[in-house]
Amino acid sequence: MRRLSLAHLTLMVADPIALIDAASAAQFSHIGMRIVPPTPDARMRPVIGDVPYQRQIKQRLTETGLKVLDIEAFWLTAETGVAAIAPAFAFGAELGATYVVVVGNDPERSRLIDNHARLTELAAAHGLKTSLEFIPYSEVKTIADATDIVRASGQAGAGLLVDALHLSRSGGSPADLAHLPAGLVHYLHLCDAPAALPPDVAAIRREARGERLYPGEGQLPLAALLAAFPDVPVGIEAPDGRRAGLSFAEQAHLARAATLSVLHQPDNG
């Protein structure tokens, strides 16, 4: 049985407490929690620096029994100061997280590699591993780009996060993953989408952030992707604006049920 995690982007406007409650109601075992804004324009309730709120988050996790698979999302840009991220990693360690979602968005490759290595070292000091996610509208656009960055950084705790949508929209396929060393892919993000590519980068970004389908509702090669990595955890990242009128718990329940069907796993509650 795979570990199933509810990624925060699926319920993008939910704060961490609401995410925890929805995931618990839908009987997830894990969540991926956004604790820092990925980009300056991202709207979210501040977590780092708000100690009372951090205590509430930890208490709610304890009450529900949910575990945190990953914390997100750390975008490495030309302005990133790695040392300033330490408080976020410290809180991630308190939450019991395993992975840190990292996105490379610095056009200067040497600086990006250096910052990725330093970030991975900082994560390791807090018992965390970095999972670099390639995104077509970032500076690390493809699986090949991400693999090169991880290898060049030379850190044992560095690996990859493979998102089914980003793999498709970057021109990749599960066949492109066959050569990867065992253990390099830490986990998968699952959703679905039409087979046809959106017409431009703006449309790709819009689709990724709010127009995804739940697993099994589109034409992405999810079975092949899952077969390529039969043992890694799966995070469900499927923000679907069509379902915005449903409660967070209802969205989480539908996303989990759809994923279990694709995985051919029973719903054991």
Secondary structure as GFF3:
##gff-version 3
##sequence-region A 1 269
A	DSSP	beta_strand	4	7	.	.	.	ID=ss1
A	DSSP	three_ten_helix	8	11	.	.	.	ID=ss2
A	DSSP	alpha_helix	16	25	.	.	.	ID=ss3
A	DSSP	beta_strand	30	34	.	.	.	ID=ss4
A	DSSP	alpha_helix	51	64	.	.	.	ID=ss5
A	DSSP	beta_strand	67	76	.	.	.	ID=ss6
A	DSSP	three_ten_helix	82	85	.	.	.	ID=ss7
A	DSSP	alpha_helix	86	95	.	.	.	ID=ss8
A	DSSP	beta_strand	99	104	.	.	.	ID=ss9
A	DSSP	alpha_helix	109	125	.	.	.	ID=ss10
A	DSSP	beta_strand	129	133	.	.	.	ID=ss11
A	DSSP	alpha_helix	143	153	.	.	.	ID=ss12
A	DSSP	beta_strand	158	163	.	.	.	ID=ss13
A	DSSP	alpha_helix	164	169	.	.	.	ID=ss14
A	DSSP	three_ten_helix	174	177	.	.	.	ID=ss15
A	DSSP	beta_strand	185	190	.	.	.	ID=ss16
A	DSSP	alpha_helix	201	210	.	.	.	ID=ss17
A	DSSP	alpha_helix	222	228	.	.	.	ID=ss18
A	DSSP	beta_strand	234	236	.	.	.	ID=ss19
A	DSSP	three_ten_helix	241	243	.	.	.	ID=ss20
A	DSSP	alpha_helix	248	263	.	.	.	ID=ss21
###
